[in-house]
Amino acid sequence: VAVVQSNAQINLSWGAATDNEGVASYQIERCQGAGCTGFAQIATTTGLTFNDTGLSAGTIYRHQVRAVDLSGNTGAYTNITTSTTTSSATLAIDAATSAMALTGTTVSWTHTGGASPSLALVGVTVDDSTKTVSSVSYGGQACTFNIAQNPVGGSFGRSEIWYLISPPSGSQTVTVTLTGATAKIGGVVTYTGSHTSTPLGPSVSSASTTSSASVVVPATVNDLVFALLSISLNTSETVTAGTGQTIRWNQFSDGKIRGAASTQAGAASVTASWTISTGFDRWTLIGIPVQASVAAPTNRQLRWSQTAFEAPNAPRRGFVSW
């Protein structure tokens, strides 16, 4: 079986071949393009699966496999399978807004997005970390919690990320509600072209009291990385985002809490960092990749034929059974 896993990967699997001497390995061959015939061996495995990675998006690939016995004889090739990797959509920032409230349990603001946003990503920073977020709504729809990070060495400065897939378009009210009254800053980034079912990759977070905040986020070149920073017990310090980061908001609530967020292009490993002008503040930082949409993967069945497993001019070895 050949399964298109993504825009860069096709997973192959097959049943075991049999031979009276024993099967030593399987040779996997590939060529590129519709109707291509210039197959080249790309791997050898003793197992019954192989993941063909590093492929190009929206490209046709053909695969064939054959078995090799303990004497080095090769069986006939399987039937050829043809598969097309998925095409990457363009992931883009739609709009970003933020607001703060020094008192009460809620912060609410109006966010104006485009005609067809695919994801709303909400970041919340709170002064008193014992007052957690109980709910987030976007246009009256409930958002889903993703991750939170508490501070170290105290109970001030907490970050949380919530999200909503396929949020309503146009001007919408965003409301963040906490379990108790404290200063808080909320912000939202809407995206277009994000994955329709799994828009978020693995999130990472950190917390410290140093003057440099950073996290290393696993991502891909098609992603956009979102980073949310909170700083507590501050006075009038400044923060500077790292190279390649675009600041989406940076708000300071009267000596209580600072909340800032950035986005940046994806890569295999992305460092999201902030430099703080004084090293005596507690900070928390969360990084998360927003994943691009891809077309629905297409599965292709490899139909193996039962073939005599013998080398030319060699004694008959038996039959391959797939």
Sequence and secondary structure as in RCSB ss.txt:
>XXXX:A:sequence
VAVVQSNAQINLSWGAATDNEGVASYQIERCQGAGCTGFAQIATTTGLTFNDTGLSAGTIYRHQVRAVDLSGNTG
AYTNITTSTTTSSATLAIDAATSAMALTGTTVSWTHTGGASPSLALVGVTVDDSTKTVSSVSYGGQACTFNIAQN
PVGGSFGRSEIWYLISPPSGSQTVTVTLTGATAKIGGVVTYTGSHTSTPLGPSVSSASTTSSASVVVPATVNDLV
FALLSISLNTSETVTAGTGQTIRWNQFSDGKIRGAASTQAGAASVTASWTISTGFDRWTLIGIPVQASVAAPTNR
QLRWSQTAFEAPNAPRRGFVSW
>XXXX:A:secstr
 EEE SSS EEEE      SS EEEEEEEEEESTT    EEEEEESSSEEEE S  TT EEEEEEEEEETTS B 
     EEEE   B   EEEEEEEEEESSSSEEEEEEE  SS  EEEEEEEEEETTS EEEEEETTEE EEEEEE 
 SSSSEEEEEEEEEES   SEEEEEEEESS   EEEEEEEEESB SS  B   EEEEESSSEEEEEEE  TT EE
EEEEEEES SS  EEE TT EEEEEEE TTSEEEEEEEEE  SEEEEEEEESSS SEEEEEEEEE B B    EE
      EE   TTS    EE  
